[in-house]
Amino acid sequence: ARRTEDGGYHAQLAMIGEGIRSVTGDAPTHYGLVYAGLKEPHHVFPVELDETWIEDGKNIMRRGIDRIAKGFETGEWPGRAHTASPSGIVVLKAPAHMAARVKKESANA
């Protein structure tokens, strides 16, 4: 449970569920994760999150959307983002190894 909450996985599932609902018109009825052990033999186990997890995830998502909307309205972003660029939007540059892989795979496509 701690890994789920600390990683915000339930909020991610809520966002995925909202995306599915927006596209298909139907919200998922079940939300699950598959965990893998960090040490050999790396056991895996599926879990289903109950509705309380998803409701909390939706609340986190809503607060996040509200913060983003406020940032766009005011130009003021919480945290350190305001120092990154005049717009306050941080551009995350892909690492060199990823750019090389994309270039190589694109050439082979």
Secondary structure, DSSP 4 states (H G I P E B T S, - for coil): -HHHHHTTHHHHHHHHHHHHHHHHS---S-EEEEEE-SSTT--EEEEEE-HHHHHHHHHHHHHHHHHHHHHHHHS--STTGGGT-TTSPPP-PPPHHHHHHHHHHHHT-
